[in-house]
Amino acid sequence: MCLSLGGGAKQCEPIVPPTEKAKKQRTILMVCGFVQLALAIMLCFCNVMSGIYELIDVAILFCSLAQMNFCCLTFYMVYITINFFSFVNIIGFCIQTGSIGSIYNTGSTSTSF
């Protein structure tokens, strides 16, 4: 795995030269990566450990983009799918129990739902 996040090391370059379509897809994934990076930083202010895990996800994405490594990208997609289902589970449980309003009325937020 690329530990320097594409920082000029020879081992972080793609093995096969990318095609034009691959470069286009890489640009789209970079935009998604920067959006996820911004959201992960914001999540750090709400829940530090979840934010750190999301930052690790962003690092995995950028490593896969630096090497054009499909295996690493597949690992990233599986990991974010697991995160998606766990967040849907938490939100569904809060809606089912009717406690969604109490989440926003804790001492850490100033808004009410």
N, C-alpha and C positions, 0 to 999 in steps of 0.2 A: 504494500500500500504506500502511496505517496505521503510521506510525513512532512515534507516541506510545502505542501499545497501548491505545487507547480512553481516553486521559487527558483527556477533556473537550473535545477539538477538534471543531468542527462537521463536518469531513470524515470523522470516524470513526463517525458515526451511520449506521444502516442507511437506505438510500434508500427502501425500501418498509417500512411498518410491519409488524412480525412478527405472525403469528397465534399463537394459544395453543399449537398443536402445535409451531410453530417455537421458541417460548420454552421448551417442555419439552425439545426436542432440544438447544437451546443450553445448558440447565442440565446435561444429561447430558454434553455435550462439555466443559463447564467442569470437571466433576468429573474426567473423563479427563485434561484438561489439567493439573490440579493433581497428579494421580497421576504423570503423565509428568514434570512439573517436579521432583517429589521424587526420582524415579528418575534423572533427568538430573543432579541435584546429587550423588547418590550415585555415579554413573558418573564424575563429575569427579575423585573421589578415586582411582578405579582407573585411568582413562585420560583424561587431561585433554582431548585433542583430540576424542575421541568424545563426551565430556560436553559440550563446547562446541557441537558439531554438534547434539546432542540439545536443548540450550537454544535453539538457533536454530529447531529444529522446534517447540518450545513457543511461541516468539514468533510463528511463522507461524500456529499454531493460534489464539492469542489475538487476533491481528490479524483473522483471518477471523471470529472470534466477535464482535468489536467492531463490525464492519461488516456482519455477516450476509452475507458475500461467498462465494458458492458456488465461484467460480473459485479463490480463494485456498485454500478448504477442499479442493478437488480436488487442487491442487498439494501440499498437506500430505499427503493420503491416498496420492498417488503416491510421495512422498518416504519416508514411513514403510514403505510396501510394499517399496521398494528396500532400506531398512535391515533389514527383516525377513528378506528373502532373503539378504542378505549375512551376517547373524548365523547363520542356519540353515546357510549354506555353511561358515562357520568352525567351527561346532560339529560338523557332519557330517565335516569333514576331520579334526578332532581325534579323533573316535570311530573313523574309518576307519583312521587311522595308529596308534591306540592310545596317543596322547600326551596323552590327557585328564588322566591322573594327574599328568603333569609340569607342567601348567599351574598346578595348585594347590600344587605343591611348590617354586615359585620363592621367592626371598627376600622378596617383597612380601606374601605371605599366610602365615598361621600354621596354616591347616587343611590336611588331606590328604584326597584323594578315594580 
